[in-house]
Amino acid sequence: MKVSVATYGSHSALQILRGAKDEGLKAVLLCPRSRHRLYERFRLADELILVEGVEDLLREDVQSNLNSMGSILVPHGTIISDVDIKKFVKDFKVPIFGNRELLIWESDRELKEMLLKKAGIEVPRAFSSPDEVDCPVIVKLPGAEGGRGYFIASGREDLIKKLTETGVRMNRGLYIQEYVVGVTVYPHFFYSPLKGEVELLGVDRRYETNVDSLGRIPASDQLNLGVQPTYEVVGNIPLVLRESMLEKFFDIAERFVEATKRLVPPGMIGPFCIEAICRTPDDIVVFEFSARIVAGTNLFINGSPYSYLLYGEGMSMGRRIAKEIRLAYETSELEKVVT
Ligand code: AMP
């Protein structure tokens, strides 16, 4: 078959490679030299192209090699976080599974918030000045990776005090957001342009340090320790939702897909994640989205409760991507799933 699935060696690469093979497609790995041994251990790549780092994806020889194998690149979180995404979207001349323009929207906080609002999805309130703040807030620093350097303030005065103490200034693209008290939920969806349908393939929650350890310290000791929460993801924990909540999440996912069609044509293609906080089972606020495969799907390489309902055993997100590519290829509709 003159089509292959390529990805970069990190994040969810193992699952993407395995999914390609399970669907009978050639699996191509752009492998960073430093991780060669790791990926060799799993023997999943049919073709392995050694690179120094993710920026090498823009090398002309690498791209022509991929094109000669009919490769379609599956982008993941490392590509979003470790390259200049605007440059990548413009200069990478290999087909990408998904809507490449949406990757730019994902990495821009303002565009992201606008898209969610236009979809009619509730988002946390954002404040353009500390003086407007009238509730607990979370302060997100520009480009802060994995929530490092975020801090919480209990209200306006506490915020102004903390901004003064830390010397952080408003004009550095600081993002002040209402702090939503509730539990975080990360449902993994797949939108199939071939079927015109949203599928739910799994749900996780993230295990974040140090915030997920704070509950183990008695409140009185927390005060003495003066610890600030941080939100660096260490791993993912599987979750199933109350069945009565599923409809609400499908509604949010479908609104999201519709909004992407209007604002970023051709709209969502393939995997995405709605990053939500539930104040109550009925009161759901969405603070982020990912418009590509998320690492939480690594929990379900052998399938999840939801993918089992739809497909039986063994349907990971990586395999679902490969399946869509294979079906599109077989029906000569590849242009519907790549950009
Ligand atoms: P983010 O970098 O926006 O994905 O946020 C990192 C983590 O901060 C999330 O996984 C949540 O645990 C927490 N968080 C982000 N935004 C909010 C919010 N508005 N209210 C409460 N917690 C939040």
Boltz pocket constraint, residues with backbone or C-beta under 6 A from the ligand:
constraints:
  - pocket:
      binder: B
      contacts: [[A, 124], [A, 138], [A, 144], [A, 146], [A, 147], [A, 177], [A, 178], [A, 179], [A, 180], [A, 181], [A, 184], [A, 206], [A, 208], [A, 231], [A, 277], [A, 287], [A, 288]]
      max_distance: 6.0
